[in-house]
Amino acid sequence: MEAFDREPAEVRIPRAALDAMAAALSVRTVAMRAWPDGIEWMYPLGTWDEPHLEVALMPGGEEVWLRMSTDRSSFAVWTIEQWLEFAGQLPGATPPD
């Protein structure tokens, strides 16, 4: 896997993009695309041709990366705990094991 620069970056995620990802996750309608570096990015199904939020679970499961399709050079890093808290607030969510 290609190494990524871990310098802090400002990633602006519009509320609408976050809401669209939350809605897609809550009804399990996300699609995935693998990048040449092997990372699989999830995004709301049917949004590829419009600005959308992309999410990737990093190997080892300790981090989740978020980026906007309009600027794939910058990404936000969430801990798995932050991701589970977010996902746990979605309609129909089940508690993590």
C-alpha positions in Angstrom: 0.0 0.0 0.0 1.2 3.5 -0.9 2.3 5.6 2.1 0.2 8.7 2.7 1.3 12.0 4.1 -0.1 12.3 7.6 0.1 16.1 7.8 -3.2 17.7 9.1 -5.4 18.7 6.2 -8.6 20.7 6.1 -11.4 18.6 4.6 -14.7 20.4 4.1 -17.6 17.9 4.1 -20.9 19.6 3.3 -23.7 18.6 5.6 -25.7 17.3 2.5 -22.8 14.9 1.6 -22.6 13.6 5.2 -26.4 13.2 5.3 -26.4 11.3 2.0 -23.8 8.9 3.3 -25.7 8.4 6.5 -28.9 7.7 4.6 -27.1 5.2 2.3 -25.6 3.4 5.2 -28.9 3.2 7.1 -30.5 1.4 4.2 -27.4 -0.4 3.1 -27.1 1.1 -0.3 -23.4 1.9 -0.6 -21.3 1.1 -3.6 -17.5 0.5 -3.5 -14.6 1.3 -5.8 -11.1 0.1 -5.4 -8.3 2.6 -6.1 -5.0 1.5 -7.7 -3.4 1.6 -4.2 -5.8 -1.2 -3.1 -8.0 0.9 -0.8 -11.7 0.3 -1.3 -13.8 3.5 -0.9 -17.5 3.4 -0.2 -19.9 6.0 -1.5 -23.7 6.4 -1.7 -25.0 4.3 -4.6 -26.0 6.4 -7.6 -23.9 9.5 -6.7 -20.7 8.8 -8.6 -21.4 11.5 -11.1 -22.1 14.2 -8.5 -20.0 15.4 -5.5 -20.2 12.8 -2.8 -18.5 11.7 0.4 -16.3 8.6 0.2 -15.3 6.5 3.2 -12.7 3.8 3.6 -12.0 1.4 6.5 -8.2 1.1 6.8 -6.5 -2.2 7.1 -6.4 -3.2 10.7 -9.8 -1.6 11.4 -8.4 1.2 13.6 -9.1 4.2 11.3 -11.8 5.3 8.9 -10.8 7.8 6.2 -13.3 10.3 4.7 -12.8 12.4 1.6 -14.9 14.4 -0.8 -15.0 13.2 -4.4 -14.2 16.8 -5.4 -10.8 16.7 -3.6 -9.4 13.2 -3.3 -6.0 14.5 -2.3 -7.2 15.4 1.2 -8.9 13.2 3.7 -10.1 13.3 7.3 -9.2 10.5 9.7 -11.7 9.2 12.2 -11.0 6.6 14.8 -13.0 3.5 14.6 -14.8 4.6 17.8 -15.8 7.9 16.1 -17.1 5.9 13.1 -19.1 3.5 15.3 -20.6 6.4 17.2 -21.7 8.0 13.9 -23.0 4.8 12.5 -24.7 3.9 15.8 -26.9 7.0 15.5 -28.4 6.0 12.1 -32.0 4.8 11.9 -32.1 1.1 12.3 -28.6 0.8 13.6 -27.6 -2.1 15.8 -25.1 -1.8 18.6 -21.5 -3.0 17.8 -20.3 -6.3 19.1 
